[in-house]
Amino acid sequence: VGCIDCHMGVGKDHGQHKADLKMPDAAACGRCHVKQFGERESERDTYTWPQDQWPKGRPSHALSYKANVENAVWAAMEEREVAEGCTFCHTAQNTCNSCHTRHEFSAIEARKPQACATCHNGVDHNEFENYILSKHGTVFRAHGDKWDWNVQLSEAMDKGGMNAPTCQFCHMEYQGSFTHNMVRKVRWAFEPTPNIAANLHHPWFEQRKEAWLDTCTNCHSDGYSRAYLDMVDKGVISGVKITEDSRSVLVKLYNDGLLPGQNTNR
């Protein structure tokens, strides 16, 4: 693969920079990486929330930019430089280099938790911090330099020396296969809400929980995995209640015009 294949078109042997040069998008990668591109794009059709908790196919990598530009807060933000901070990560819909940094586009790099950390961090979605400070993350930091990252995820435990899962191992695995569709087990999504908490016993959510149990039992017993996920659900439900109780206080303060900067910082 040469520069011209990506920046002017696969199979081209010449071109004019001014007229033909282009910045490749995910679809350009998909001309060669058909399977991987198709898997990622399938996130759009993989899930429809049963009680309309989220729009169809979201949240996902495949519709991340759409989710960004349709957000009223992003659209109304006067500080466009700040808004661009959101856009940098939400371009995952349009590019593959969010995970496969150009110009190496390394599968090895994309298999490591640091690839996820570029976007999945911070106070509003601190998944990387949660992982890296967990026991899984501790084992990765202590022993990950000895793992064979050239081995595909499907064989990482048996042949690669991986003795704790990465973000990619758990989120790309579904019923024994590893693909670029990351959303087939999504239950709580990025923003746990009362409408999710109240419907966890719906078959749609139960099926996804069972899929997570299949993933967990790659390393743990079924009993341990089930007890742990039950505990996590109860913890999130408790957190949702605290959030909603706090929200009612904020709404009252807002209605009374008492929030700091409410009447001046506009």
Sequence and secondary structure as in RCSB ss.txt:
>XXXX:A:sequence
VGCIDCHMGVGKDHGQHKADLKMPDAAACGRCHVKQFGERESERDTYTWPQDQWPKGRPSHALSYKANVENAVWA
AMEEREVAEGCTFCHTAQNTCNSCHTRHEFSAIEARKPQACATCHNGVDHNEFENYILSKHGTVFRAHGDKWDWN
VQLSEAMDKGGMNAPTCQFCHMEYQGSFTHNMVRKVRWAFEPTPNIAANLHHPWFEQRKEAWLDTCTNCHSDGYS
RAYLDMVDKGVISGVKITEDSRSVLVKLYNDGLLPGQNTNR
>XXXX:A:secstr
  HHHHHT TT     HHHH     HHHHHTT HHHHHHHHTHHHH   TT SS TT SSSTTHHHHHHT HHHH
H S HHHHHHHHHHHGGGT STTTS TTT  HHHHTSHHHHHTTS STT  HHHHHHTSHHHHHHHHHGGGS TT
S GGGTTTTS   S  HHHHHHEETTEE S   TT SS SS  HHHHTTTTSHHHHHHHHHHHHHHTTTS HHHH
HHHHHHHHHHHHHHHHHHHHHHHHHHHHHHTT STTTTT  
